[in-house]
Amino acid sequence: MSEKGKLARSYFLQGYNCSQAVAMAFADELGIDKDFLAKAAIGFGGGMSRLREVCGAFSGIVLVLSLKYGDPNNNLESRKLVYSYVQALSKEFEKANGSIICRKLLSNADITFSGAPEERTSEYYKKRPCPDIIERAADILYNSKLI
């Protein structure tokens, strides 16, 4: 476990969503205010706003890599670089968690798949693997040495 993994877990347990938690853990490395990252990542939580598609924790990785290596002038080489890093880390994430798809990651958890965010209670945290997945996501990004 890295300090980044622990920090990302901590943010999730404070009520931030999965994507926000991972992105915010790397605020210092990006030189970006964590409040901005929380705002930028909000729609990616719950597998794209609780659509249960791409895992929000993995989307947090994508956001961090995009902010670190993306070129605002739409440089093709920059895009290729970001895509290659995202593809490599998606393999690591899938190896560690079994999938990058939220609904698959939560298939064994007793959860609701409604569109509305759930209240964060002790029961909420007990029934889902999200804190562990978020911690692993931040560890994968940290251990990649890309940030």
Backbone bond lengths (Angstrom), bond angles and torsions (degrees), N, CA, C in turn:
res aa  C-N    CA-C-N  psi(-1)  N-CA   C-N-CA  omega(-1)  CA-C   N-CA-C  phi
1 M - - - 1.452 - - 1.520 110.72 -
2 S 1.277 115.50 130.28 1.458 120.17 176.67 1.529 109.38 -93.52
3 E 1.304 115.01 165.79 1.465 119.75 174.32 1.526 110.27 -63.30
4 K 1.316 117.14 -32.76 1.468 120.69 178.07 1.522 110.70 -65.20
5 G 1.333 116.63 -40.71 1.458 120.16 177.08 1.517 111.48 -62.29
6 K 1.310 116.15 -44.29 1.465 120.59 178.67 1.530 110.99 -64.06
7 L 1.331 115.99 -40.17 1.458 120.33 179.92 1.532 110.76 -65.75
8 A 1.316 116.74 -43.40 1.471 120.22 178.66 1.529 110.38 -61.88
9 R 1.330 117.15 -44.38 1.471 120.66 176.79 1.517 110.04 -58.51
10 S 1.311 116.50 -43.48 1.463 121.46 -179.72 1.523 111.63 -60.22
11 Y 1.319 116.69 -43.65 1.471 119.53 177.81 1.531 111.13 -61.84
12 F 1.322 116.77 -41.60 1.470 119.74 178.57 1.529 110.26 -62.46
13 L 1.315 116.44 -43.87 1.465 120.33 -179.10 1.532 112.10 -69.36
14 Q 1.340 116.88 -15.89 1.467 121.13 174.18 1.528 111.53 -84.83
15 G 1.341 117.34 -4.98 1.454 120.69 177.00 1.515 116.13 112.32
16 Y 1.333 117.73 -4.50 1.460 119.58 175.80 1.522 108.62 -73.07
17 N 1.346 116.94 154.43 1.457 118.06 178.38 1.533 110.36 -78.06
18 C 1.315 115.42 175.61 1.460 121.56 -173.97 1.531 112.55 -60.09
19 S 1.301 117.22 -44.06 1.456 120.98 -179.10 1.527 111.27 -68.53
20 Q 1.320 115.71 -44.25 1.461 119.87 177.77 1.526 110.56 -58.65
21 A 1.320 116.79 -44.61 1.462 121.40 -175.89 1.525 111.50 -59.94
22 V 1.327 116.85 -45.74 1.466 119.94 -179.83 1.524 110.24 -67.49
23 A 1.303 117.52 -48.44 1.472 120.32 -178.09 1.530 111.40 -60.89
24 M 1.313 116.66 -45.24 1.467 120.38 -177.27 1.528 112.09 -63.22
25 A 1.314 117.22 -28.78 1.467 120.61 179.97 1.530 111.72 -63.34
26 F 1.337 117.10 -19.96 1.459 121.53 -177.56 1.529 112.84 -110.49
27 A 1.307 117.15 18.80 1.468 121.36 -179.09 1.524 111.65 -57.23
28 D 1.313 117.57 -45.11 1.467 120.33 -177.55 1.528 111.65 -63.80
29 E 1.325 116.95 -42.81 1.459 120.90 -178.96 1.528 111.65 -65.51
30 L 1.311 116.03 -31.77 1.466 120.79 179.05 1.517 112.54 -84.45
31 G 1.339 116.38 -18.06 1.458 120.00 -174.88 1.517 111.63 68.36
32 I 1.338 115.06 31.37 1.458 121.61 -177.76 1.522 108.48 -121.54
33 D 1.304 115.79 138.51 1.458 121.79 179.37 1.528 110.66 -58.83
34 K 1.320 117.35 133.57 1.469 120.26 -177.88 1.530 111.96 -64.14
35 D 1.317 118.30 -27.69 1.462 120.01 176.92 1.533 110.99 -66.05
36 F 1.337 116.39 -37.79 1.463 119.97 175.72 1.530 109.92 -63.63
37 L 1.320 116.53 -44.15 1.469 120.08 -179.97 1.524 110.61 -63.30
38 A 1.325 117.00 -39.86 1.468 119.93 177.41 1.519 110.56 -60.47
39 K 1.317 116.57 -41.63 1.456 120.67 179.38 1.531 111.18 -68.49
40 A 1.319 117.63 -44.23 1.463 122.06 -177.42 1.525 112.16 -66.29
41 A 1.327 117.74 -29.33 1.465 121.90 -173.98 1.522 113.86 -94.74
42 I 1.317 118.11 -8.28 1.473 120.09 -169.85 1.530 113.84 -55.68
43 G 1.309 118.67 -40.55 1.464 121.34 -176.08 1.510 115.28 -74.09
44 F 1.335 117.04 -10.56 1.460 120.70 -178.66 1.523 112.88 -88.30
45 G 1.331 117.24 -11.07 1.463 120.86 -178.12 1.515 112.35 -65.55
46 G 1.320 115.93 149.78 1.460 120.79 177.63 1.521 112.71 68.70
47 G 1.323 116.11 29.41 1.456 119.09 179.88 1.510 112.33 70.47
48 M 1.313 116.41 48.20 1.462 125.43 -177.30 1.523 109.89 77.42
49 S 1.304 115.34 75.30 1.472 122.50 176.31 1.525 112.52 56.94
50 R 1.317 115.62 45.80 1.471 125.17 178.02 1.528 113.48 64.57
51 L 1.335 116.75 24.09 1.462 120.02 171.78 1.526 110.62 -80.16
52 R 1.344 115.50 -11.65 1.466 123.23 178.79 1.525 112.29 63.65
53 E 1.320 115.45 37.63 1.461 121.63 176.08 1.535 108.15 -94.42
54 V 1.320 120.33 -124.21 1.467 121.55 -179.24 1.524 109.47 -62.48
55 C 1.305 116.24 129.49 1.466 122.98 -177.98 1.530 110.55 -52.52
56 G 1.314 115.59 134.07 1.458 120.85 179.12 1.515 113.21 -61.57
57 A 1.333 117.45 -34.38 1.460 119.59 178.16 1.528 110.14 -63.32
58 F 1.336 115.96 -41.34 1.461 118.68 176.99 1.532 110.26 -68.39
59 S 1.322 117.09 -38.07 1.468 120.07 176.57 1.521 110.89 -60.95
60 G 1.322 117.52 -32.57 1.461 121.00 174.74 1.523 111.06 -62.21
61 I 1.330 116.44 -41.05 1.468 120.56 175.19 1.520 109.93 -59.75
62 V 1.332 116.71 -46.39 1.467 121.48 -178.72 1.530 110.43 -60.75
63 L 1.310 116.94 -43.24 1.462 120.77 179.25 1.528 111.04 -61.34
64 V 1.314 117.17 -45.72 1.467 120.75 -179.82 1.528 110.69 -61.87
65 L 1.330 116.94 -46.29 1.467 120.18 179.84 1.532 111.08 -63.40
66 S 1.317 116.36 -39.09 1.470 120.27 179.18 1.521 111.25 -64.33
67 L 1.320 116.32 -42.43 1.462 120.14 179.93 1.531 111.40 -69.80
68 K 1.315 116.88 -33.84 1.469 120.88 -179.62 1.528 112.23 -74.39
69 Y 1.325 116.81 -44.28 1.464 120.35 -170.59 1.526 115.02 -113.68
70 G 1.315 117.63 -7.63 1.459 120.44 -178.81 1.513 112.15 -71.92
71 D 1.311 115.34 151.77 1.462 122.27 179.38 1.525 108.06 -113.64
72 P 1.327 118.38 121.40 1.461 120.29 -178.81 1.529 113.09 -64.89
73 N 1.335 117.25 -13.59 1.461 120.96 178.41 1.522 112.05 -92.30
74 N 1.338 115.74 11.62 1.461 122.27 174.58 1.527 112.88 62.78
75 N 1.294 116.84 36.19 1.451 123.14 178.03 1.527 109.84 -62.76
76 L 1.325 116.58 127.33 1.462 121.56 -177.20 1.524 112.17 -61.93
77 E 1.314 117.88 -38.87 1.471 120.69 -179.75 1.525 110.74 -65.13
78 S 1.322 116.60 -38.48 1.458 120.73 176.92 1.528 110.31 -62.60
79 R 1.308 116.53 -43.95 1.462 120.84 179.38 1.523 110.55 -62.84
80 K 1.326 117.07 -43.24 1.470 120.78 178.10 1.524 110.56 -59.96
81 L 1.326 116.17 -41.29 1.455 120.65 -179.69 1.528 110.67 -63.63
82 V 1.326 116.55 -49.19 1.469 120.48 179.00 1.527 109.62 -59.26
83 Y 1.314 117.25 -47.39 1.474 120.39 -179.19 1.526 111.01 -59.09
84 S 1.324 117.36 -41.60 1.466 119.35 -178.61 1.528 110.89 -66.46
85 Y 1.321 117.38 -39.99 1.465 120.28 177.90 1.533 111.08 -66.32
86 V 1.334 116.44 -43.58 1.467 119.97 179.23 1.528 110.10 -61.96
87 Q 1.305 117.24 -44.54 1.463 120.27 -179.69 1.525 111.45 -63.05
88 A 1.317 117.28 -41.76 1.464 120.46 178.93 1.527 111.20 -64.14
89 L 1.329 116.35 -44.80 1.465 119.05 -178.21 1.524 111.87 -73.57
90 S 1.330 117.66 -24.57 1.469 119.03 175.49 1.519 109.98 -64.89
91 K 1.311 117.18 -35.79 1.467 121.08 177.42 1.530 110.27 -66.33
92 E 1.327 115.93 -41.72 1.469 120.20 177.63 1.529 111.05 -63.91
93 F 1.322 115.62 -44.19 1.465 120.93 -179.63 1.527 110.30 -63.12
94 E 1.322 115.99 -45.35 1.463 119.77 -179.71 1.527 111.10 -65.37
95 K 1.300 117.17 -38.98 1.469 121.27 177.34 1.534 110.70 -61.74
96 A 1.308 116.27 -40.98 1.466 121.10 -177.62 1.527 113.19 -76.72
97 N 1.345 117.03 -29.68 1.467 120.17 -171.36 1.525 114.75 -119.70
98 G 1.325 117.79 -14.70 1.451 121.03 179.55 1.510 114.61 98.05
99 S 1.324 118.07 -16.16 1.457 122.31 -178.76 1.520 108.73 -172.19
100 I 1.340 115.65 165.17 1.466 119.72 168.64 1.525 109.34 -109.31
101 I 1.330 117.18 5.75 1.459 122.52 -177.78 1.529 110.07 -97.26
102 C 1.304 115.72 122.97 1.463 122.68 -175.56 1.535 112.47 -53.47
103 R 1.335 117.43 -50.69 1.471 119.53 -175.25 1.519 111.46 -61.64
104 K 1.336 117.38 -32.07 1.467 120.62 177.50 1.526 110.25 -72.32
105 L 1.310 116.28 -39.32 1.463 120.19 178.86 1.532 111.32 -65.56
106 L 1.326 116.14 -30.11 1.464 120.95 -178.40 1.524 113.07 -99.62
107 S 1.327 118.20 7.31 1.468 120.73 -173.57 1.516 113.61 -61.74
108 N 1.304 117.86 -27.53 1.468 120.34 179.85 1.525 113.20 -97.59
109 A 1.329 115.99 0.90 1.467 120.32 179.78 1.533 109.15 -94.13
110 D 1.304 115.37 144.66 1.468 120.81 177.67 1.524 107.98 -84.28
111 I 1.323 115.99 86.38 1.464 120.37 -176.75 1.515 110.13 -130.86
112 T 1.305 114.65 163.38 1.462 120.16 173.45 1.524 108.24 -95.04
113 F 1.303 115.84 149.64 1.457 120.94 179.21 1.517 110.50 -110.34
114 S 1.315 116.67 36.97 1.466 120.31 178.46 1.530 109.18 -77.76
115 G 1.301 115.60 166.58 1.456 120.37 -178.91 1.509 114.55 -78.77
116 A 1.323 117.59 -20.40 1.460 120.67 -175.66 1.528 111.10 -86.02
117 P 1.325 118.10 138.53 1.459 120.51 175.03 1.529 110.49 -59.51
118 E 1.309 115.65 144.40 1.462 120.85 179.19 1.528 110.22 -89.24
119 E 1.312 114.92 153.21 1.458 120.14 174.39 1.524 108.39 -66.12
120 R 1.313 115.96 138.84 1.462 120.95 -179.52 1.527 109.44 -84.96
121 T 1.305 115.29 104.40 1.460 122.64 177.68 1.520 108.46 -122.71
122 S 1.316 116.59 173.45 1.466 118.92 177.13 1.526 110.46 -62.45
123 E 1.320 117.72 -34.18 1.470 121.22 177.36 1.527 111.33 -65.84
124 Y 1.323 116.32 -38.31 1.466 121.43 177.40 1.525 109.63 -55.03
125 Y 1.332 117.09 -48.85 1.456 121.26 -176.68 1.529 111.99 -72.02
126 K 1.325 118.04 -31.07 1.464 121.53 -178.63 1.514 112.98 -68.45
127 K 1.339 117.43 -31.75 1.457 119.61 -170.31 1.525 114.52 -94.54
128 R 1.301 118.39 3.47 1.463 119.27 -176.68 1.532 111.60 -133.79
129 P 1.325 116.28 150.46 1.464 120.85 -179.92 1.528 113.62 -85.54
130 C 1.315 117.75 4.28 1.468 122.08 -170.90 1.530 114.67 -54.57
131 P 1.330 120.84 -45.67 1.467 117.88 -179.29 1.530 113.11 -57.62
132 D 1.336 116.40 -39.17 1.468 119.54 178.77 1.524 111.29 -69.47
133 I 1.323 116.85 -40.74 1.465 121.03 179.63 1.523 110.36 -64.33
134 I 1.308 117.06 -41.88 1.468 122.41 179.11 1.521 110.37 -63.11
135 E 1.311 116.26 -44.34 1.466 120.07 178.94 1.530 110.27 -62.64
136 R 1.338 116.50 -45.29 1.470 119.92 178.44 1.530 111.12 -62.31
137 A 1.331 117.58 -39.61 1.469 120.83 179.67 1.531 110.62 -59.73
138 A 1.313 116.74 -48.26 1.465 120.24 179.06 1.523 110.70 -64.62
139 D 1.327 117.57 -37.35 1.466 120.80 176.51 1.522 111.27 -63.52
140 I 1.329 116.70 -42.79 1.468 120.83 179.33 1.523 110.07 -60.24
141 L 1.322 116.56 -46.67 1.460 119.77 179.58 1.529 110.92 -64.50
142 Y 1.307 117.36 -45.44 1.461 121.10 179.62 1.537 111.21 -61.74
143 N 1.318 116.54 -46.74 1.456 121.02 -177.57 1.521 113.46 -70.37
144 S 1.326 117.08 -16.88 1.463 121.04 178.03 1.525 111.92 -68.70
145 K 1.330 115.83 -19.11 1.476 123.24 -176.67 1.531 112.46 64.51
146 L 1.328 116.80 17.08 1.458 120.46 177.80 1.515 112.14 -84.58
147 I 1.309 116.36 -16.31 1.471 121.48 -179.13 1.524 108.81 -119.69
